[in-house]
Amino acid sequence: MTTPARPPGRKTYTRLAVGRRVPLEYELVSTDLHYNYPLRFELPATNPVVAWYYRHREGSPLRARSWTQFSDPRRTTYRGYTQLQDGREDVVDGLLREIDDTAYDQDLDDGWVRFLDRWYSPLRFPVHGLQMLAAYVAQMAPESRITNCAAFQSADEMRRIQRIAYRTVQLSGAPIDAETVRRQQAAWEDTAAFQPLRELVERALITYDWGEAFTVTNAVIKPRIDRLVNQEIAGTLATANGDPILTSIHFSLDEDARWHRAWTAALLRHLIEDTSANAEVVSAWIEKWRPLASESLGALAGIVAEAPVPFDPSAVAARITDDVSREIDVVLTAPPRTSG
C-alpha cells in the first residue's frame, strides 16, 4: 500500500506568490499589515475611534476594488529607507561641516543673511504642518503600502524641518533663544506673505476625510511649496545670491520631494484605473483647493523680489504653476493600462 503524497507545505508568503515567483522583500513587508481594515476592529462600531475611521476612511468617496494593487515605484522598505537616508544625511552633514570649517557664513552678503532670517527660517513652521498632514494620511489610509509611503514622507518632512532649524542656528552664530523663536513664529503667524499658506495648511489639517487629506497635501500643497522652497528660494535664488551650499542642501531635500510626487502619481493612476469615478472625485478636490493654493503660492513667491539679487515673483509663480498643472493633467488623463 502506497502512502499518499503529502501536499506541498505552504510558506508564510504563499498568499503573495504569483505562480512560482517568490515575493519581493517589498511585497513581504508592506502588504496587508493593517489590523483594522477592512472592518477588523474588535471594538463596537459605536466606539468613537472606530466611528472616526468608518466615517473618514470607509466613508470616503475615494474608493478602490483593490487597494493592494498599488505599489510604491521605489519599493521602499524600512531597511532600504534608512540606508538611503543615511547616505543622504552623510552628504548634508558634510556640507554643514564645511560651513563651520571654512567660516562660510562670514562671506555671505549681509542682505542675504537678513533675507534668510526673515523668510527662510520661519519655513520650518509650514513644513511642520506638512509633516503632520503626512502622518494623518499614514494613520488613516486603508492599505499598508499607502501608510508606509506616507509615514516615510512624514519622516522626510522632519528631516527638512531639522535642516532648516540647524541652518538657522548656524546663521545666528549662537544657540537660538526663546525670543528668536517667538519672533520667527510671529513671522509665520502675522506676516502677510505667509498668511494664505497658513490658512491653507490649517484648513488642510482639519480635513478629516483621508482621501481629501491625501489629495490636498500631495496633489495641491506640496507640489507648489516643495518647488518654491527647494528649487526656487533655497535653490536658484540662493545660488544667485552667493549661497551654493544652501542650494546643495535643498537639492538633497528635493530628492525626497520628487519621490513624494512619484508615489502620489502612482497611487492616483492606480485609483483611476481601478475605479474610473475616482478621477472626478480627485479633480473636484483639486479644484476646490486650487484657488487658495494659487493665492498661497503667489503671496510667498513675492519674497523673492526682496533678495539682494532679486527674482521676478510672477515668473517664479508661473513656472511652478505650469509644472504642477502639467504633472496633474498627465495623471488624471492617463489612458487605462492594457494587458498583454
Secondary structure as UniProt FT lines:
FT   TURN            12..13
FT   HELIX           14..16
FT   TURN            19..20
FT   HELIX           25..30
FT   TURN            45..46
FT   HELIX           48..53
FT   HELIX           54..58
FT   TURN            68..69
FT   TURN            73..74
FT   HELIX           78..101
FT   TURN            102..103
FT   HELIX           104..107
FT   HELIX           110..115
FT   HELIX           116..120
FT   HELIX           121..123
FT   HELIX           124..140
FT   HELIX           144..172
FT   HELIX           178..190
FT   HELIX           192..194
FT   HELIX           195..205
FT   HELIX           210..215
FT   HELIX           216..221
FT   HELIX           222..226
FT   HELIX           227..236
FT   HELIX           237..240
FT   TURN            241..242
FT   HELIX           244..274
FT   HELIX           277..301
FT   HELIX           302..306
FT   HELIX           313..332
//
